[in-house]
Amino acid sequence: MRTITVNVSEPVYEEFQQFARKKDRKTSELIREAMELYRQQHMGRRTSLRDRQPASVGGPIQPVTPDDDLLGDMLDDARN
């Protein structure tokens, strides 16, 4: 584990100290947990589209026929 120096306002640090005392824990533990939570929520591993499960969005709005140009519809392209 690496030791770092972080500057925080007195009121914020006092609040961490008070909460740590109530929970019978060290202030440094709470700060480490807060940093880890931030890391997970904001810096965590970004998943690839390959890692994601497909989501159902329902069925087609209208029936699709073999003559439909779906790519043109998706691109809003007039290919007639």
C-alpha positions as a printed NumPy array, in Angstrom:
array([[  0.   ,   0.   ,   0.   ],
       [  1.276,   3.467,  -0.832],
       [  1.154,   6.473,   1.49 ],
       [ -0.195,   9.684,  -0.058],
       [ -0.931,  13.205,   1.125],
       [ -4.35 ,  14.679,   0.392],
       [ -5.438,  18.206,   1.284],
       [ -9.059,  18.48 ,   2.414],
       [-10.98 ,  21.18 ,   4.211],
       [-11.142,  20.984,   7.991],
       [-14.942,  20.493,   8.073],
       [-14.773,  17.56 ,   5.652],
       [-11.963,  15.877,   7.57 ],
       [-13.732,  16.423,  10.904],
       [-16.875,  14.854,   9.481],
       [-14.878,  11.791,   8.397],
       [-13.281,  11.602,  11.846],
       [-16.618,  11.807,  13.651],
       [-18.166,   9.155,  11.43 ],
       [-15.132,   6.894,  11.878],
       [-15.409,   7.187,  15.672],
       [-19.119,   6.287,  15.529],
       [-18.317,   3.199,  13.471],
       [-15.241,   2.313,  15.573],
       [-13.008,   2.518,  12.506],
       [-10.019,   4.518,  11.357],
       [-10.531,   7.661,   9.313],
       [ -7.989,   6.422,   6.786],
       [-10.093,   3.267,   6.218],
       [-13.142,   5.362,   5.358],
       [-11.145,   7.527,   2.971],
       [ -9.69 ,   4.443,   1.256],
       [-13.206,   3.027,   0.887],
       [-14.451,   6.316,  -0.538],
       [-11.604,   6.352,  -3.053],
       [-12.296,   2.744,  -4.052],
       [-15.993,   3.451,  -4.514],
       [-15.166,   6.447,  -6.708],
       [-12.726,   4.334,  -8.724],
       [-15.322,   1.622,  -9.312],
       [-18.065,   4.039, -10.296],
       [-16.055,   6.476, -12.404],
       [-12.837,   4.814, -13.452],
       [-13.8  ,   1.155, -13.551],
       [-13.17 ,  -1.147, -16.457],
       [-15.293,  -0.285, -19.426],
       [-16.915,  -3.357, -20.886],
       [-16.775,  -4.176, -24.543],
       [-19.964,  -4.576, -26.535],
       [-18.926,  -8.215, -26.862],
       [-19.208,  -8.567, -23.059],
       [-22.765,  -7.247, -22.905],
       [-25.892,  -9.353, -23.047],
       [-28.502,  -8.492, -25.67 ],
       [-31.573,  -6.627, -24.471],
       [-35.063,  -7.288, -25.745],
       [-36.754,  -4.193, -27.11 ],
       [-39.866,  -5.97 , -28.346],
       [-40.801,  -7.072, -31.825],
       [-40.796,  -5.239, -35.14 ],
       [-43.214,  -2.357, -35.575],
       [-44.361,  -3.775, -38.892],
       [-43.689,  -7.066, -40.68 ],
       [-40.431,  -7.279, -42.627],
       [-40.548,  -8.654, -46.162],
       [-37.623,  -9.912, -48.283],
       [-37.984,  -6.817, -50.487],
       [-37.484,  -4.358, -47.617],
       [-34.286,  -2.331, -47.677],
       [-33.501,  -2.28 , -43.952],
       [-30.093,  -0.665, -44.382],
       [-31.648,   2.177, -46.351],
       [-34.305,   2.61 , -43.686],
       [-31.683,   2.696, -40.928],
       [-29.626,   5.24 , -42.84 ],
       [-32.741,   7.184, -43.877],
       [-31.585,   6.657, -47.429],
       [-33.892,   6.713, -50.464],
       [-32.563,   3.775, -52.524],
       [-35.482,   3.282, -54.886]])
